[in-house]
Amino acid sequence: MESITDLTSSTVGALSALAQEHRLSAFRLLVQAGDAGLPAGEIARELGIAPSSLSFHLSQLSNAGLVSDERQSRSIIYRANYDAMSRLLEFLTENCCQGSECAPKISPERNVK
């Protein structure tokens, strides 16, 4: 079990990684892609950024534990780390409404654009 210090540190790292427009957009795109993930080239095309810039941004997300990558032939497939995303959301909402059940439930069906 992670200590509160470790949880706080990993939360700060994740939020820092997401606090940039291209990284946040890439992460949201990967969440939408699901377990299949997306190749780097497709992410770059979707976001309209240069592959070299995307590589930097994906590296930041990977260092924060929010995405993983897997080489498949000549492509690198990136996937969102749903466990890390869930831990982040749980940490952020843990003390919502002083622990009562008043907080709205976060569900995958909710589609925010």
C-alpha positions as a LaTeX table, in Angstrom:
\begin{tabular}{lrrr}
\hline
Residue & $x$ (\AA) & $y$ (\AA) & $z$ (\AA) \\
\hline
Met1 & 0.00 & 0.00 & 0.00 \\
Glu2 & 1.32 & 3.42 & $-0.96$ \\
Ser3 & 1.93 & 5.99 & 1.75 \\
Ile4 & 0.15 & 9.34 & 1.61 \\
Thr5 & 3.50 & 10.91 & 0.68 \\
Asp6 & 3.89 & 8.52 & $-2.27$ \\
Leu7 & 0.28 & 9.10 & $-3.35$ \\
Thr8 & 0.71 & 12.85 & $-3.14$ \\
Ser9 & 3.95 & 12.70 & $-5.12$ \\
Ser10 & 2.47 & 10.51 & $-7.86$ \\
Thr11 & $-0.62$ & 12.73 & $-8.01$ \\
Val12 & 1.50 & 15.85 & $-8.42$ \\
Gly13 & 3.48 & 14.10 & $-11.18$ \\
Ala14 & 0.32 & 13.02 & $-12.99$ \\
Leu15 & $-1.30$ & 16.43 & $-12.74$ \\
Ser16 & 1.91 & 18.11 & $-13.89$ \\
Ala17 & 2.04 & 15.83 & $-16.92$ \\
Leu18 & $-1.59$ & 16.56 & $-17.76$ \\
Ala19 & $-1.20$ & 20.33 & $-17.26$ \\
Gln20 & $-0.24$ & 20.91 & $-20.88$ \\
Glu21 & $-2.68$ & 21.10 & $-23.78$ \\
His22 & $-1.07$ & 18.52 & $-26.11$ \\
Arg23 & $-0.45$ & 16.02 & $-23.32$ \\
Leu24 & $-3.98$ & 16.34 & $-22.00$ \\
Ser25 & $-5.37$ & 15.93 & $-25.53$ \\
Ala26 & $-3.16$ & 12.90 & $-26.19$ \\
Phe27 & $-4.18$ & 11.27 & $-22.92$ \\
Arg28 & $-7.88$ & 11.85 & $-23.62$ \\
Leu29 & $-7.43$ & 10.42 & $-27.12$ \\
Leu30 & $-5.78$ & 7.31 & $-25.67$ \\
Val31 & $-8.56$ & 6.90 & $-23.10$ \\
Gln32 & $-11.08$ & 7.02 & $-25.95$ \\
Ala33 & $-9.06$ & 4.46 & $-27.93$ \\
Gly34 & $-9.42$ & 1.89 & $-25.18$ \\
Asp35 & $-7.24$ & $-1.18$ & $-24.76$ \\
Ala36 & $-6.29$ & $-1.25$ & $-28.45$ \\
Gly37 & $-4.34$ & 1.97 & $-28.04$ \\
Leu38 & $-3.04$ & 4.04 & $-30.91$ \\
Pro39 & 0.20 & 4.23 & $-32.87$ \\
Ala40 & 2.24 & 7.37 & $-32.37$ \\
Gly41 & 1.73 & 8.49 & $-35.97$ \\
Glu42 & $-2.03$ & 8.40 & $-35.64$ \\
Ile43 & $-1.91$ & 10.38 & $-32.40$ \\
Ala44 & 0.27 & 13.02 & $-34.07$ \\
Arg45 & $-2.15$ & 13.27 & $-37.02$ \\
Glu46 & $-5.21$ & 13.50 & $-34.77$ \\
Leu47 & $-3.64$ & 16.25 & $-32.67$ \\
Gly48 & $-1.99$ & 18.04 & $-35.59$ \\
Ile49 & 1.46 & 18.15 & $-34.03$ \\
Ala50 & 4.88 & 17.09 & $-35.25$ \\
Pro51 & 5.97 & 13.54 & $-34.36$ \\
Ser52 & 9.07 & 14.87 & $-32.57$ \\
Ser53 & 6.90 & 17.08 & $-30.34$ \\
Leu54 & 4.51 & 14.22 & $-29.71$ \\
Ser55 & 7.38 & 11.97 & $-28.67$ \\
Phe56 & 8.34 & 14.48 & $-25.97$ \\
His57 & 4.76 & 14.75 & $-24.71$ \\
Leu58 & 4.19 & 10.99 & $-24.66$ \\
Ser59 & 7.45 & 10.59 & $-22.77$ \\
Gln60 & 6.18 & 12.98 & $-20.10$ \\
Leu61 & 2.92 & 11.04 & $-19.79$ \\
Ser62 & 4.84 & 7.77 & $-19.63$ \\
Asn63 & 7.18 & 9.09 & $-16.91$ \\
Ala64 & 4.10 & 10.04 & $-14.90$ \\
Gly65 & 2.76 & 6.49 & $-15.30$ \\
Leu66 & $-0.30$ & 7.58 & $-17.25$ \\
Val67 & 0.52 & 5.80 & $-20.52$ \\
Ser68 & 2.37 & 2.69 & $-21.57$ \\
Asp69 & 3.93 & 1.81 & $-24.89$ \\
Glu70 & 4.50 & $-1.41$ & $-26.79$ \\
Arg71 & 6.52 & $-1.95$ & $-29.92$ \\
Gln72 & 4.58 & $-3.77$ & $-32.64$ \\
Ser73 & 6.73 & $-4.28$ & $-35.70$ \\
Arg74 & 7.77 & $-0.79$ & $-36.82$ \\
Ser75 & 5.14 & 1.04 & $-34.77$ \\
Ile76 & 4.91 & 1.97 & $-31.12$ \\
Ile77 & 1.41 & 1.56 & $-29.72$ \\
Tyr78 & 0.49 & 3.81 & $-26.80$ \\
Arg79 & $-2.23$ & 2.99 & $-24.28$ \\
Ala80 & $-3.76$ & 4.87 & $-21.38$ \\
Asn81 & $-2.97$ & 3.36 & $-17.97$ \\
Tyr82 & $-6.49$ & 3.02 & $-16.57$ \\
Asp83 & $-5.27$ & 1.87 & $-13.15$ \\
Ala84 & $-3.20$ & 5.05 & $-12.77$ \\
Met85 & $-6.13$ & 7.15 & $-13.99$ \\
Ser86 & $-8.46$ & 5.48 & $-11.46$ \\
Arg87 & $-5.98$ & 6.00 & $-8.61$ \\
Leu88 & $-5.68$ & 9.67 & $-9.56$ \\
Leu89 & $-9.45$ & 10.16 & $-9.61$ \\
Glu90 & $-9.88$ & 8.28 & $-6.34$ \\
Phe91 & $-7.20$ & 10.37 & $-4.66$ \\
Leu92 & $-8.75$ & 13.62 & $-5.91$ \\
Thr93 & $-12.27$ & 12.70 & $-4.77$ \\
Glu94 & $-11.43$ & 10.73 & $-1.62$ \\
Asn95 & $-12.57$ & 13.40 & 0.82 \\
Cys96 & $-15.28$ & 14.94 & $-1.32$ \\
Cys97 & $-18.32$ & 16.10 & 0.66 \\
Gln98 & $-16.62$ & 15.05 & 3.91 \\
Gly99 & $-16.83$ & 11.38 & 2.95 \\
Ser100 & $-20.60$ & 11.30 & 2.37 \\
Glu101 & $-22.18$ & 9.82 & $-0.75$ \\
Cys102 & $-23.09$ & 13.24 & $-2.16$ \\
Ala103 & $-20.38$ & 13.21 & $-4.82$ \\
Pro104 & $-21.56$ & 12.42 & $-8.32$ \\
Lys105 & $-20.28$ & 9.09 & $-9.51$ \\
Ile106 & $-17.72$ & 9.19 & $-12.28$ \\
Ser107 & $-18.76$ & 6.83 & $-15.02$ \\
Pro108 & $-17.35$ & 5.94 & $-18.43$ \\
Glu109 & $-20.77$ & 6.65 & $-19.99$ \\
Arg110 & $-20.33$ & 10.37 & $-19.28$ \\
Asn111 & $-18.97$ & 11.88 & $-22.45$ \\
Val112 & $-17.40$ & 15.30 & $-21.95$ \\
Lys113 & $-16.25$ & 17.06 & $-25.10$ \\
\hline
\end{tabular}
